[in-house]
Amino acid sequence: MLKPYLLAGTIVKPQGVRGEVKLHHETDDPDYLCTLGTLYAKRGDAYAPIAVESGRVSGGDVYLTLAGVTDRDAAEKLRGTELYIARADARPLAEGEMFIVDMIGMRAVDTDGREIGTLKDVLQNGGADVLVFDTPRGGMMAPFLKRLVKKLDAQAGVMLLDSAVLPEVAFYENSDPDPVP
């Protein structure tokens, strides 16, 4: 099931004395965050709306002015607060795109029907994204390539990997030479 809220980022510190906060963002489009009128702070299992009065991006960092936060002391109290975007307000995805949060936890199987493991993380280093799996053999990493990833089904929570390509590109933490579990 798709989550109704997506992590926008975490407030890391106050910025200045007028209540502005610096957000460590978790998006590839930080400018989009500045266009949103409302973000949501997670409080336990609930999400409380917070109006965004203004936002700006400077040097890749996001700075927000939030309603009711008018001084440095109020901003300091928000340090460590995670802010979320309602899925309905998220940037529209192009065909074939998927939010990483919707991929984490997917069960990976190959085209021969073998269970590979569970997607644990997606590393983004500026080049090809790297998929990180928990497998029965331990950790496995593989580049996120179209020729490897044949299908992503967020609703079913399943990722289909090409069994012919997997041995060429997968790297396991242990040194066992067997390419596939």
C-alpha positions in Angstrom: 0.0 0.0 0.0 1.3 3.4 -0.9 2.0 5.8 2.0 -0.2 8.9 2.1 2.7 11.2 3.0 6.2 11.5 1.6 9.2 12.7 3.5 10.2 16.2 2.4 13.0 16.6 4.8 14.2 17.2 8.4 14.6 20.6 10.0 18.3 20.8 10.9 18.5 24.3 12.5 17.1 27.8 12.8 18.3 30.3 10.2 18.6 33.8 11.5 16.5 35.4 14.2 13.1 35.7 12.5 12.1 32.0 12.7 13.3 30.7 9.4 14.4 27.1 9.4 16.9 25.1 7.3 15.5 21.9 5.9 17.7 18.9 5.0 15.6 17.9 2.0 14.9 14.4 0.7 13.9 15.4 -2.8 15.6 15.9 -6.2 13.4 19.0 -6.7 13.9 21.3 -3.7 12.4 24.3 -5.5 9.1 22.4 -5.6 9.0 22.4 -1.8 9.0 26.2 -1.8 5.8 26.2 -3.9 3.8 24.2 -1.4 1.4 26.0 0.9 1.3 23.2 3.5 3.7 20.6 4.8 3.0 18.1 7.6 4.9 17.4 10.8 4.7 13.8 12.0 3.6 13.6 15.6 3.4 10.0 16.6 1.2 8.3 14.0 -0.5 11.5 13.0 0.5 14.3 10.5 -0.2 17.9 11.6 -0.4 20.5 8.9 2.0 23.4 9.0 1.4 26.4 6.7 4.5 27.4 4.7 4.6 31.2 4.5 7.6 31.3 2.2 10.5 29.2 1.0 13.7 29.6 -0.8 16.6 27.5 -2.1 20.1 28.7 -1.6 23.2 26.6 -2.5 21.0 23.5 -2.6 19.6 24.1 0.9 16.0 24.8 1.5 14.9 27.5 3.9 11.3 27.8 5.1 9.3 30.3 7.0 6.5 28.5 8.8 3.3 29.9 10.2 3.6 30.8 13.9 7.3 30.4 14.0 8.4 34.0 14.4 11.7 33.9 16.3 14.9 31.8 16.7 13.6 30.1 19.9 10.5 28.9 18.2 12.6 27.7 15.2 15.0 25.9 17.6 12.1 23.9 19.1 11.5 22.4 15.6 15.1 21.1 15.2 14.8 17.4 14.2 11.2 17.7 13.1 10.5 15.7 9.9 8.3 17.5 7.4 6.1 15.6 4.9 4.3 16.3 1.7 0.8 14.9 1.2 1.0 12.4 -1.7 -1.8 14.4 -3.4 0.4 17.5 -3.4 3.6 15.7 -4.6 5.2 16.6 -7.9 3.5 14.6 -10.7 5.6 11.7 -11.8 6.4 11.0 -15.5 5.6 7.7 -17.0 7.8 5.0 -15.6 8.9 7.1 -12.6 8.3 6.0 -9.0 9.1 7.5 -5.6 11.9 5.7 -3.9 9.8 5.4 -0.7 7.4 3.3 -2.7 10.2 0.9 -3.7 11.8 0.3 -0.3 10.6 -3.0 1.1 9.7 -4.4 -2.3 10.2 -8.1 -2.7 12.7 -8.9 -5.5 12.2 -11.9 -7.7 14.0 -12.8 -11.0 12.6 -13.8 -14.3 13.2 -17.5 -13.5 10.9 -17.2 -10.5 13.6 -17.2 -7.8 13.3 -15.1 -4.7 16.2 -12.7 -4.5 15.4 -10.7 -1.4 14.0 -7.4 -0.2 15.0 -3.9 -1.4 16.5 -2.1 1.6 17.8 1.1 0.1 18.5 3.1 -3.1 21.8 4.9 -3.1 22.0 8.0 -5.2 25.5 9.2 -5.9 25.0 11.4 -8.9 25.6 8.6 -11.3 23.6 5.4 -11.7 21.4 4.7 -8.7 22.4 1.6 -6.8 19.8 -0.9 -5.4 20.6 -2.4 -2.0 19.0 -5.7 -1.1 18.8 -8.0 1.9 19.1 -11.5 0.6 19.5 -14.9 2.2 23.2 -14.7 1.3 23.6 -11.3 2.9 23.7 -7.8 1.4 23.6 -7.4 -2.4 24.0 -4.3 -4.5 23.2 -3.8 -8.2 23.0 -0.8 -10.4 19.5 0.4 -11.2 19.5 -0.5 -15.0 16.6 -0.8 -17.4 18.1 -4.1 -18.6 18.1 -5.4 -15.1 14.9 -4.1 -13.6 12.1 -5.5 -15.9 9.1 -4.4 -13.8 8.2 -2.4 -10.7 4.8 -3.0 -9.1 4.3 -0.7 -6.2 0.8 -2.0 -5.5 2.0 -5.6 -5.3 5.3 -4.7 -3.7 7.3 -6.7 -6.2 10.3 -5.9 -8.4 11.2 -8.2 -11.3 14.9 -8.6 -12.1 16.3 -10.2 -15.3 17.9 -13.5 -14.3 20.4 -13.3 -17.2 21.6 -9.8 -16.3 21.7 -10.2 -12.5 24.9 -12.3 -12.3 26.7 -9.7 -14.5 26.0 -6.7 -12.3 25.2 -7.9 -8.8 27.8 -7.6 -6.0 27.4 -9.5 -2.7 28.9 -8.5 0.6 30.3 -12.0 1.1 32.9 -13.4 -1.3 30.9 -16.5 -2.3 31.4 -16.8 -6.1 27.9 -18.1 -6.7 26.2 -15.3 -8.7 22.6 -16.0 -7.8 21.0 -17.3 -4.6 
